[in-house]
Amino acid sequence: MNPTVAAASVLAAALAIGLAAIGPGIGQGNASGSAVEGIARQPEAEGKIRGTLLLTLAFMESLTIYGLVIALVLLFANPFA
């Protein structure tokens, strides 16, 4: 494999996992903070808020997993080789 392609693949993998972790991390923090605030304002709606929060967090975490999959593909099953 060309060393330039290998180096670019490693950099692309690092960017993929780094950027894929930043966005959902910020989103999860905002969502959790808003959920806690909502539960504090309306304790009787705790069950609904918690269920929606868990579903939302699962969707956000799937974005991070997609970034990990792309990084692993670039590192181990490089389509540019």
C-alpha positions in Angstrom: 0.0 0.0 0.0 1.1 3.5 -0.8 2.4 5.2 2.4 0.5 8.4 1.5 -2.8 6.5 1.2 -2.1 4.7 4.5 -1.3 8.0 6.3 -4.4 9.6 4.9 -6.6 6.7 5.9 -5.3 6.9 9.5 -6.0 10.6 9.6 -9.5 10.1 8.1 -10.2 7.4 10.7 -9.1 9.7 13.5 -11.3 12.5 12.1 -14.3 10.2 11.7 -14.3 8.9 15.2 -13.4 12.3 16.7 -16.1 14.2 14.9 -18.6 11.4 15.4 -18.1 11.6 19.2 -18.2 15.4 19.5 -21.6 16.0 18.1 -23.5 13.3 20.0 -21.6 14.1 23.2 -22.8 17.7 23.1 -26.3 16.7 22.1 -26.5 14.1 24.9 -25.4 16.7 27.5 -28.0 19.2 26.2 -30.8 16.6 26.1 -30.0 15.3 29.6 -29.9 18.8 31.1 -33.2 19.6 29.5 -34.7 16.4 30.7 -33.6 17.0 34.3 -35.0 20.6 34.1 -38.3 19.2 32.7 -38.5 16.6 35.5 -37.8 19.3 38.1 -40.6 21.5 36.7 -43.1 18.7 36.3 -42.3 15.7 38.5 -45.6 13.9 37.4 -44.3 13.7 33.8 -41.1 11.9 34.9 -41.9 8.6 33.2 -42.7 10.2 29.8 -39.6 12.4 29.9 -37.3 9.5 30.9 -38.6 7.3 28.1 -38.2 9.9 25.5 -34.7 10.8 26.8 -33.6 7.2 26.7 -34.8 6.8 23.1 -33.2 10.0 22.1 -29.9 9.0 23.7 -29.9 5.7 21.9 -30.3 7.5 18.6 -27.5 9.9 19.4 -25.2 7.0 20.4 -25.9 5.2 17.1 -24.3 8.2 15.3 -21.1 7.6 17.3 -21.2 3.9 16.4 -21.5 4.7 12.7 -18.4 6.9 13.0 -16.6 4.0 14.7 -17.6 1.6 11.9 -16.3 4.1 9.3 -13.0 4.4 11.2 -12.6 0.6 11.4 -13.3 0.2 7.7 -10.7 2.8 6.9 -8.2 1.1 9.1 -8.7 -2.6 8.4 -10.7 -2.9 5.2 -9.3 0.1 3.4 -11.2 0.7 0.1 -8.4 2.9 -1.2 -5.7 0.2 -1.1 
